[in-house]
Amino acid sequence: MALDKEQEKVQKSPAKRFLFILGLGMFTLYFVLGVIIMFWKDFPIDMSQNYRIAFGILLIGYSFLRFVRLLRSQ
C-alpha cells in the first residue's frame, strides 16, 4: 500500500508532464527574450537604452516568477 502511494508521487500523468514541459518552455522564452532585449545593440524598435534594460529586467523577473510557481505546483 505504501509503495503505491510513493509510485503515484513519482510518476506524473501525461497531462501534468506536458504542462511542466510547456511551463519550462515559457520560462526559457521569457528569459531569453529579456536577455535579447537588454543586450541587442541594433534592436529594431526605437527605445532608449534605459527603457530596454528596464523592460528586459521585467521580463527576466517575470520568467523567474513563472518558474517558482511551476515548481510549487509540482
C-alpha positions in Angstrom: 0.0 0.0 0.0 2.8 2.4 0.9 4.6 1.6 -2.3 1.6 2.5 -4.4 1.4 6.0 -2.9 5.1 6.5 -3.5 4.8 5.5 -7.1 1.9 7.9 -7.6 4.1 10.7 -6.4 6.9 9.8 -8.7 5.0 9.1 -11.9 3.2 12.1 -13.4 0.3 11.9 -15.8 1.0 12.7 -19.4 -1.1 16.0 -19.0 1.0 17.1 -16.0 4.2 16.2 -17.8 3.1 18.2 -20.8 2.2 21.2 -18.7 5.5 21.0 -16.9 7.4 21.0 -20.2 5.3 23.8 -21.5 6.0 25.8 -18.4 9.7 25.3 -18.8 9.5 26.4 -22.4 7.7 29.6 -21.4 10.2 30.3 -18.7 13.0 29.9 -21.2 11.2 32.0 -23.8 10.6 35.0 -21.4 14.2 34.7 -20.0 15.8 34.7 -23.5 13.6 37.5 -24.7 14.6 39.6 -21.7 18.3 39.0 -22.4 17.9 39.7 -26.1 16.1 43.0 -25.5 18.7 44.1 -23.0 21.8 43.3 -25.0 20.9 43.6 -28.7 22.6 46.7 -29.9 20.6 47.2 -33.1 17.2 46.5 -31.6 14.5 47.0 -34.4 12.2 49.0 -32.1 13.4 52.5 -31.3 13.8 52.5 -27.5 16.3 54.2 -25.3 18.9 52.0 -23.5 17.3 52.6 -20.1 13.9 51.5 -21.2 15.3 48.4 -22.9 17.2 47.4 -19.7 14.2 48.0 -17.5 11.9 46.0 -19.9 14.5 43.2 -20.0 14.7 43.0 -16.3 11.0 43.0 -16.0 10.8 40.1 -18.4 13.5 38.1 -16.6 11.8 38.8 -13.3 8.5 37.6 -14.7 10.2 34.4 -16.1 11.5 33.6 -12.6 8.1 34.2 -11.1 6.6 31.7 -13.5 9.4 29.2 -12.8 8.8 29.4 -9.0 5.1 29.0 -9.5 5.8 26.0 -11.8 7.9 24.3 -9.1 5.4 25.0 -6.4 2.6 23.4 -8.4 4.7 20.2 -8.5 
